[in-house]
């Protein structure tokens, strides 16, 4: 009958039915995984944008402090 007995084939069939049967569990799982990656990437972009804004604000503050310090030094 071949290399495998009927029990081997039944176990293989059960594994295939569990993995691929029942309404596309694998495709739904991969879709959820894809959505998770997409959300992760968008949150990373938002985080980078907020970091860039914070750096720009810090640069503006440091320029103002330097201007005030140089004005005070010129007055002295």
C-alpha positions in Angstrom: 0.0 0.0 0.0 3.0 2.3 0.0 5.4 3.7 2.5 2.7 5.0 4.9 -0.1 3.2 6.6 -3.7 4.4 6.8 -3.1 6.0 10.2 -0.3 8.1 8.8 -2.6 9.4 6.0 -5.4 10.1 8.5 -3.1 12.1 10.7 -1.8 14.1 7.6 -5.4 14.7 6.5 -6.4 15.9 10.0 -3.4 18.4 10.1 -4.3 19.7 6.6 -8.0 20.1 7.6 -7.0 21.9 10.8 -4.6 24.3 9.0 -6.4 25.0 5.8 -10.0 24.2 6.5 -12.8 26.1 8.3 -13.3 29.4 6.6 -9.8 30.5 5.7 -8.1 30.7 9.1 -4.7 31.1 7.6 -5.7 33.9 5.2 -7.5 35.7 8.0 -4.4 35.3 10.3 -2.1 36.6 7.6 -4.5 39.5 6.9 -4.4 40.5 10.6 -0.6 40.2 10.5 -0.4 42.5 7.5 -2.7 45.1 9.2 -0.5 44.9 12.3 2.6 45.6 10.2 0.9 48.5 8.4 -0.2 50.1 11.7 3.4 49.6 13.1 4.9 51.4 10.1 2.4 54.3 10.3 3.1 54.8 14.0 6.8 54.8 13.4 6.4 57.5 10.8 4.2 59.5 13.2 6.9 59.1 15.9 9.6 60.3 13.5 7.5 63.3 12.5 6.9 64.3 16.1 10.6 63.9 16.9 11.4 66.2 14.0 9.0 68.7 15.2 10.4 68.5 18.7 14.0 69.0 17.4 12.8 72.1 15.4 11.2 73.6 18.5 14.4 72.9 20.5 16.5 74.5 17.8 14.3 77.6 17.8 14.5 77.9 21.6 18.3 77.5 21.5 18.6 80.2 18.8 16.5 82.6 21.0 18.7 81.9 24.0 21.8 82.5 22.0 20.4 85.8 20.7 19.4 86.9 24.2 22.9 86.0 25.5 24.7 87.8 22.7 22.5 90.9 23.3 23.3 90.8 27.0 27.0 90.4 26.2 26.9 93.3 23.8 25.3 95.6 26.4 27.9 94.7 29.0 
